[in-house]
Amino acid sequence: MKVYHGLADYHLQAPVALTIGSFDGVHLGHQEIIHRLREDAARLGCLSAIMTFTPHPRIVLNKDRDSLRLLTTDAEKEALIREFGVDILFMMPFDQAFLGQSADAFLQSMLLDTIGMKHIVIGYDHRFGNKREGDVHFLQERAGQGAYTVEEIPRQTIDDLAVSSTKIRQALEAGDVALANKMLGYAYRLEGEVIRGDQIGRTIGYPTANLKREDPYKQIPAEGVYACYAWIKESRQPAMCYIGTRPTVNGTRTNVEVNLLDWSGNLYEQKLRIDFVAQIRGDQKFDSLEALKAQIALDEITIRDYLK
């Protein structure tokens, strides 16, 4: 897959079948659209291409910015889309200049003249251009001269999929990572550099790798203890993950801490990816570190059984 961060380096090679959207999470609904896009591209003799935006348009629009949470970082989105065999990914910088384009200018100058779009797959409710003046009807009207064809993803199809980024975020906020994974079609993940913590886990026999939160908009699952897998480069290790403020030691900052069950070594300054499987329990405050240690021992037994 060829990735373009803007269009300055893009040179028209062949006709393009395109779909446009945020694709946050690249969930099962998105995957259905990608599957349809690739089928159409093969039938029409086109390259398959996805156009998405960075940063997320809501950040630029300042729409619910403080409460905005995203399922995928740009790097995660790119990696996921790559898995589905798309030929081209356009990661378009989204700023006020991009936002100010009219729908006509966006269609003619960017999609037709520069990208060479010959076919577009678009949702029934997708809108684009200044004041959101472009939609599927706009595209269909301007396709009348045969410059390109339009395939609409109707509301019924989207509703039948019963999947949305909002529903996935709600599941994660409730700690139901199993439900989130079902809608995503893969395990929800967090990735970050391992940084030094207070090393309290070492004192009770459960040393943890503390993940640095690198993207303030990345959705963190609800506080609690999770069965998960940790990826160290290409090695997958069973692990338990704690998310919370550590109320037993009167902590105040939310931490993401991972204990690798069958691995030991120095992980500082390395990248670690966590794939969530299921929540085991919510966060709790214990009367002592000994009581916390006893509960973690029970958590380990539960998680090992679950991951079998």
N, C-alpha and C positions, 0 to 999 in steps of 0.2 A: 504494500500500500504506500502510495506517495502522499506525503503530508505537506500542505502549503499553509504558511502562516501569513495569509494575505495573498494578493494576486500579482505582486510585482515580479515574481520569478516564474509565474505560470505561463506556459506557452501551449496554445491549442494543438492537440495531437490527433484527436478523434472526436466524433460527436459524444456528448455526455448525457446520461440519464441521471437526474439529480433529485435529492430530497433535502429539505431544509428543516432545521429545528434545533432546540437546545439539547435534546438527547441526554438529559440528566439521568444517570443511572444505566442507560442502555438496557432497559428492562425488557420483559417479554413482549410488550406492546411495540417498543422500538425495534426489537428483533424481527417481528412480523413485517414491519415496514421495510426493513433492510432486506429481508428475504424477497419481498415483492419487488423491490428496486432491482435486485440482482437478476431476478427472472426477466423483468422488462428489459434491462440492459442487454442481456444475452439474446433475447428475441429480436431486439432492434439493432443489434450490432454496435452498441454504445459502450463506453466506459461507465462504470457505476461510481457515483460520487455523492458524498454527504457534505453539506455545508452546516457548520455549527459556529458558535460565537464565544469569544473570550474578551473580557470577562462576561459572566452571565448578564444578559440584558437588564435584569432587575437591579443589578448593582449600579449600572450607569443611570438607569431611570430613577434610582433612589427609591424604589418601590419595595416597602417592607424590608429595607436593607438590614436593619438591626436584627430582625428575626429570621432573615433568609438563611436556610441551610440547604446544602447541595449533597447529592449522593455520590458524585464523582468529581475528582479534581480533573484538570485538563489532561494530565498524564494518564490517569486511570481511564478516562473516556477514550483517549487515543488508543490505548492498549486493548480495550474491549472491542472497539470498532474494528481494529486490525484483525481480531479473531474471526470476524464474520466475512472476510474475503472481499471487502470493498476495494475498488481500485484507487480512489482518490478521496482524501479528507481535506476539506478547506476549513482551517481554524481561523475564522475571520475576526480581526480586531474590532470590537464593538465600542464605538465612542460617539460623541455628539455629532461628528461629521457623518458617520455611517447612519446614525439615527435620523439625520435631517434629509436623507435622500427621499425623493418621491418614489412611489411604487413604480411609475413609468421608467424613471432613470435606473432604478435597481434592476428592473427586468431587462431593459434594452442594453444598457451599458455594461452591466456586470454579468448577468446570466446569459444573454444571447451573444453579445459581441466579444466578450472576454473569455468566458468559460466555454461557450459553444454548446449550450444546452439545447437538446433536441427532444427531451422528454422530462416531465417532472411528476413526482409522486408527492402528494400533499394532503394533509388532513383537512377535514371539512371545516374546521374552526381556526386554521392557521391564518395569521394576518401579518403583513409586512409593510415596510415603507413608512414615510412620514404620516403621522396621525393614523397609522394602521389602515391605510386606505386600500391596500392590496389584499385580496383573498382569492379563494378558488374561482369565484365567478369572474373576477378581474382577469385571472390567467386564462380562463376559458374563452372570454370575449376576445382577447388579444391573440389567441391561438388560431383564430378563424382563418387566417391567411396561410396556415400550414407551416409556419416557422418551427413549431414544436407541438407536442401532444401533451395532454394533461390526464393523469389518473388521480381521481379523488378517493381518499380513504373515508368512506361514509361513517356517519355517527354510529350506526348499528354495529359496524365492524369493530370500532374502538370500544363501544360499550360491552360487546360480547367478550372482549379480552379481559375486562374487569381489572385492568392494571393501570396504575398511574404513578408518577413520581410522588404525588401528594400522599397516596395511600401507603406507599413504601415508607415515606418519612414518618407517617403516623405510627406505623408498626414499629419502627426503630425507636421512636419516642416512648413507646409503651414497653420496650424491651423484647418485643416479639420478633427476634431476628430470624426465627424459623419461617414465619409468615413472610417477612421481607425477602428472604432468600427464595421462597417459592415464587414470588412475583418477579424477582430479578432474573431467575433462571441460573443463578450462581450465588456463591457465598459473599455476603456483604463484607467489605474490607476496609481496614484502616492501615495507613503506612506512614512511617516516620523514622527519624533518626533516634537511636537510643541515647538518652542523656542520663547524667548522674542524678539520682534522687536522694532521699534521706537515708536510704539503706536500712530501713526498719525491717523489711522482709528478711534480710540476712540474719537478724537477731532472733528470728523465730523459725529459721530453717526453710524459708521460702523466698529466696532471692528473686527479685523481679527486674525486668527490663522496662524502664520508663520511656514511653514514646513522647517525643516532642510533637506538639500539634502544629503542623506547618501551614495549614490553610484554615483561617478563622471561619470560613463558611462551610466546612466539611461537617456533615451530620454525624454526631456521636450518639451511639445507642444509649438507652436509659442507664442510670446507675445500677450496678449490680455485678454479679459474677457470671462469667460465660465460659462454656466449652468452646474451644476454638483450635485452629491450627496456626502456627507461626512459620513463616517462610524466611529462612536464612539463605539468601541467594537462591539456589535451586533445591534446597533441602527443606522438606515439610516436617514439622515437629508438632506432636500433640501438646497442647498448652491450656492453661486457664488464664483468663483475663479478668482483671478487676477494673471497673470504672466507678469513680466516686471521689469523695472528699476526705476519706479515711477518718470518719467521725470518732473512732475509738481513740485516736491520738489527737483529737480536736483539730483536724485539718480543715482548711477552708477552700483550697484550690482543687478543682476537678482534675484527677489524674487518670491516665490510662497506663496500667501496669500489667505486665505479662510474665507469668512463670512458665518456663519450658519444662515439661514434666520429665523428659528423658535426655536432657542435654545440659552441659555445663561449659562455661567458658566466658571470655570477655566479649561483650557485644557493644561496648561503648563506641559511639560515633559510626556504627554500622546502620544500614537501613534494615528495618524489620517490617514485614507485612503480616497483618493479622486477618485471618478469614474466620468470621463468626459462624458458629453452628447453632447454639441454643443458649438461652439464659437459664442458669441453674437456680439463682435466687436473687432477690433485690439486695440493696446495700443495707447494712445493719451496724448499730453501735453496740460494742461488747463492753462488759465490765472491766476487762483486763486484756493484756496481750496474750496471756495463756488461754483465755476463753476464745479469742480470735484465732489462735493457732489451732485449737481443737476443731473449730468450725472449718478452717481451711483444709485440715486433714480429711474431714468428711466431704468437703467440696471436691477434693482430688479424687476420692473413690468414686463419687457420682460422675465426674467428668470422664474418668477413664472408662467406666462402664458405658457411658453415652457414646464416646468416640469409637468404641468397638463396633 
